[in-house]
């Protein structure tokens, strides 16, 4: 473990120092905090997006890192009206109506847009750490054999909407965890060092946490995985749409969409995103394909997950 830890430290330090940007998208999680640690001498700006009208979990941790690393922090408190406008732009860029992907990536859209509006042409993110080091909560309780298979599968299909958003807005997205040396090193690390127990609890990204627990605050090193939608508060959008779209209205729209488009909409929130998507791009169905999602008829290939509508497993 010590040998891997030393190599992780060295490779990540080099990858962080190679970045050119002066802005870190900070979530107060392990990944962005490690990047902040390596770049603190550069004194980069940090930006965290918080939904003003919903409950968020990132703020305290971002403030902790800002204080610990002595870095300037901008807390971008965003009103719901701004989030709803940003959702339309996010759908336009990502070309899907996948509710989880939209809820998470509207946060990155807002952070990248903020960077651009403040004269920055690049931003640094923690993309890649969850994929390479088994950070997702659904991986924690798998056997080593299952975990190895699942990490390989995830890494073979991993994609980062942040890159698409950056391209669309003309802002370069730099991600030290996706450095080629880092990817190569992560492939060599045994899965029982990626997911492991610590003080009676099971953690993904265990070796990352263990390597950096003496360099970043303990509360952050061992903070449980919090998706962007929870950290920023955009997870509250689900309840918002449930409250403003009545049951009768939703059922009527759902039946109409199923009959006319052949698309099954699973929630009120998805319905809102689908209506935006259809206005922009039309029907997502690809009837000529043999391997389609049973819900939206979009081509999925061999994947268990539909990137278009978010259905899983399929």
C-alpha positions in Angstrom: 0.0 0.0 0.0 2.8 2.4 0.9 4.4 2.0 -2.5 1.1 2.7 -4.3 0.4 5.7 -2.0 3.8 7.2 -2.8 3.2 6.7 -6.5 -0.3 8.2 -6.4 1.0 11.2 -4.6 3.8 11.7 -7.1 1.7 11.2 -10.2 -1.1 13.4 -9.0 1.3 16.2 -7.9 2.8 16.2 -11.4 -0.7 16.1 -13.0 -1.9 19.1 -10.9 1.2 21.1 -11.5 0.8 20.6 -15.3 -2.6 22.4 -15.2 -2.7 26.0 -16.4 -6.0 27.1 -15.0 -6.4 29.5 -12.1 -9.9 28.2 -11.1 -10.9 25.0 -9.2 -14.4 23.8 -9.2 -14.6 23.0 -5.5 -17.1 20.6 -4.0 -15.4 20.0 -0.6 -15.1 16.3 -1.5 -11.9 14.3 -1.5 -11.1 14.8 -5.2 -11.3 18.6 -5.5 -9.7 19.0 -2.1 -6.7 17.0 -3.1 -6.3 19.2 -6.2 -6.6 22.3 -3.9 -3.9 20.9 -1.7 -1.5 20.5 -4.6 -2.2 23.9 -6.1 -2.5 26.0 -2.9 0.9 27.7 -3.5 -0.5 29.0 -6.8 -3.4 30.6 -4.9 -6.1 29.7 -7.5 -9.7 30.9 -7.2 -12.2 28.4 -6.1 -15.9 28.3 -7.1 -18.8 26.3 -5.5 -22.3 26.4 -6.8 -25.1 26.3 -4.2 -28.8 26.2 -5.0 -30.3 29.0 -2.9 -33.7 27.6 -2.5 -32.8 24.0 -1.7 -30.8 22.1 1.0 -27.1 21.6 0.0 -24.3 19.7 1.8 -21.1 21.1 0.2 -20.9 24.6 1.6 -19.4 23.8 5.0 -16.7 21.6 3.5 -15.8 24.1 0.8 -15.4 26.8 3.5 -13.2 24.3 5.5 -10.9 23.7 2.5 -10.8 27.4 1.7 -9.7 28.3 5.2 -7.3 25.3 5.5 -5.5 26.0 2.2 -5.9 29.8 2.4 -7.7 30.0 -1.0 -10.2 32.6 -2.1 -13.7 31.0 -2.3 -16.6 32.3 -4.4 -20.0 30.9 -3.2 -22.3 31.2 -6.2 -25.8 31.2 -4.7 -28.1 30.4 -7.5 -31.8 31.1 -7.5 -34.2 28.5 -8.9 -35.2 30.7 -11.9 -31.5 30.8 -12.9 -31.2 27.0 -12.5 -34.2 26.4 -14.7 -32.8 28.6 -17.5 -29.4 26.8 -17.1 -31.2 23.4 -17.4 -32.4 24.3 -20.9 -28.9 25.2 -21.9 -27.5 22.0 -20.3 -30.0 19.9 -22.3 -29.1 21.8 -25.4 -25.4 20.9 -24.9 -25.7 17.3 -23.6 -28.6 16.4 -26.0 -30.4 14.1 -23.5 -33.2 14.3 -20.9 -31.5 12.0 -18.4 -32.7 13.5 -15.1 -29.7 12.5 -13.0 -27.2 13.7 -15.6 -29.1 17.0 -15.9 -29.3 17.6 -12.1 -25.6 16.9 -11.7 -24.3 18.7 -14.7 -26.4 21.9 -14.5 -24.1 22.5 -11.6 -21.0 22.3 -13.8 -22.7 24.4 -16.5 -23.2 27.2 -13.9 -19.6 26.8 -12.6 -18.1 26.9 -16.1 -20.3 29.8 -17.1 -19.3 31.7 -14.0 -15.6 31.1 -14.9 -16.2 32.5 -18.4 -18.1 35.5 -17.2 -15.2 36.3 -14.8 -12.6 36.3 -17.5 -11.3 32.8 -17.1 -10.7 30.5 -20.1 -10.2 27.3 -18.1 -11.3 25.4 -15.0 -10.0 22.4 -13.0 -12.3 19.6 -12.0 -12.0 16.3 -10.0 -13.5 14.3 -12.9 -12.3 10.7 -13.1 -11.5 9.8 -9.5 -14.8 8.1 -8.8 -14.4 5.9 -11.9 -10.8 5.0 -11.4 -10.9 4.5 -7.6 -14.5 3.0 -7.2 -15.9 6.1 -5.5 -19.6 5.4 -6.3 -21.7 4.2 -3.5 -23.2 1.3 -5.5 -19.8 -0.3 -5.7 -19.0 -0.5 -2.0 -20.6 -3.8 -1.2 -19.6 -5.9 -4.2 -17.2 -8.8 -4.0 -13.6 -8.2 -5.2 -14.4 -10.2 -8.3 -17.6 -8.2 -9.1 -15.8 -5.0 -8.3 -13.0 -5.6 -10.6 -15.4 -6.4 -13.5 -17.5 -3.3 -12.7 -14.5 -0.9 -12.5 -13.3 -2.2 -15.9 -16.8 -1.7 -17.4 -17.2 1.8 -16.0 -13.7 2.8 -17.1 -14.4 1.4 -20.6 -17.5 3.6 -21.0 -16.6 6.6 -18.8 -17.4 10.0 -20.3 -17.5 13.4 -18.8 -20.3 15.8 -19.7 -18.1 18.6 -18.2 -15.9 18.4 -21.2 -18.8 18.9 -23.6 -20.1 21.8 -21.5 -16.6 23.4 -21.5 -16.3 23.0 -25.3 -19.7 24.6 -25.8 -18.9 27.6 -23.6 -15.3 27.9 -24.9 -13.7 27.1 -21.6 -11.0 24.4 -21.3 -11.7 21.8 -18.6 -8.6 20.3 -17.0 -8.9 17.1 -15.0 -5.7 15.9 -13.2 -7.2 12.5 -12.4 -7.6 11.8 -16.1 -3.9 12.3 -16.7 -2.7 9.2 -18.7 -0.1 8.3 -16.0 -2.9 8.4 -13.4 -5.2 6.2 -15.4 -2.4 3.7 -16.0 -1.4 3.7 -12.3 -5.1 3.2 -11.2 -5.4 0.2 -13.4 -2.6 -1.5 -11.5 -4.0 -0.9 -8.0 -5.8 -3.9 -6.5 -9.5 -3.4 -5.9 -9.2 -4.4 -2.2 -7.2 -1.1 -1.8 -9.9 0.9 -3.6 -12.8 -0.3 -1.5 -12.0 -1.2 2.1 -13.2 -0.8 5.7 -12.0 2.0 7.9 -13.1 2.4 11.5 -16.0 0.0 10.9 -17.3 1.7 7.8 -16.8 0.7 4.1 -15.4 3.4 1.8 -14.8 3.7 -1.9 -11.6 5.5 -2.9 -10.0 4.1 0.3 -6.4 4.4 -0.9 -6.9 8.0 -2.0 -8.4 8.8 1.3 -5.6 7.0 3.2 -2.9 8.6 1.1 -4.2 12.2 1.7 -5.7 12.1 5.2 -2.6 13.8 6.6 -2.7 16.6 3.9 -6.4 17.5 3.9 -8.9 17.8 6.8 -9.9 14.4 8.2 -13.6 15.3 7.9 -13.1 15.7 4.2 -10.7 12.8 3.7 -13.4 10.5 5.2 -16.5 12.3 4.0 -19.0 10.0 2.4 -19.6 10.3 -1.3 -22.0 13.1 -2.1 -23.1 13.4 -5.7 -23.1 17.0 -7.2 -26.9 17.1 -7.1 -26.8 16.6 -3.3 -23.8 18.8 -2.6 -25.2 21.7 -4.6 -28.8 21.1 -3.6 -30.1 20.6 -7.2 -31.5 17.2 -6.0 -34.4 19.5 -4.7 -35.5 19.9 -8.3 -37.3 16.5 -8.0 -39.6 17.7 -5.3 -40.1 21.1 -7.0 -41.4 19.4 -10.2 -43.5 17.0 -8.1 -45.1 20.0 -6.5 -45.8 22.1 -9.6 -46.9 19.3 -12.0 -50.2 17.8 -10.7 -50.9 14.0 -10.8 -53.7 14.3 -13.3 -51.7 16.6 -15.6 -48.6 14.3 -15.4 -50.7 11.1 -16.2 -52.3 12.8 -19.2 -48.9 14.0 -20.6 -47.3 10.6 -19.9 -50.0 8.7 -21.8 -49.8 11.2 -24.7 -46.0 11.0 -25.0 -46.2 7.2 -24.8 -48.8 7.0 -27.6 -47.4 9.6 -29.9 -43.6 9.2 -29.4 -43.3 5.7 -28.0 -41.4 7.1 -25.0 -42.1 6.1 -21.4 -41.6 9.0 -19.0 -40.9 7.8 -15.4 -41.3 11.1 -13.4 -42.6 14.6 -13.5 -39.0 16.0 -13.5 -38.2 13.8 -16.5 -41.3 15.0 -18.3 -40.1 18.6 -17.9 -36.7 17.7 -19.4 -38.2 15.6 -22.1 -40.4 18.5 -23.3 -37.3 20.7 -23.6 -35.4 18.0 -25.4 -38.2 17.3 -27.9 -38.6 21.0 -28.6 -34.9 21.1 -29.4 -34.2 17.8 -31.0 -37.4 15.9 -31.7 -38.1 12.2 -30.8 -35.1 10.3 -29.3 -36.3 6.9 -30.7 -34.1 5.0 -33.1 -36.4 2.3 -34.3 -33.9 1.0 -36.9 -31.6 -0.1 -34.1 -31.8 -3.6 -32.5 -30.3 -2.6 -29.2 -32.6 0.1 -27.8 -33.7 1.3 -24.4 -37.1 -0.2 -23.5 -38.3 3.2 -22.2 -37.2 5.8 -24.8 -36.2 3.5 -27.8 -32.8 5.2 -28.1 -29.8 3.1 -29.1 -27.9 1.8 -26.1 -25.7 -1.0 -27.5 -24.6 -3.5 -24.8 -24.9 -0.9 -22.0 -27.1 -1.5 -18.9 -27.6 2.2 -18.7 -29.5 4.5 -21.1 -27.6 7.8 -21.4 -30.6 9.4 -23.1 -33.3 8.9 -20.5 -31.3 7.6 -17.5 -33.0 4.2 -17.2 -31.0 1.7 -15.2 -30.7 -1.3 -15.3 -32.1 -2.0 -18.8 
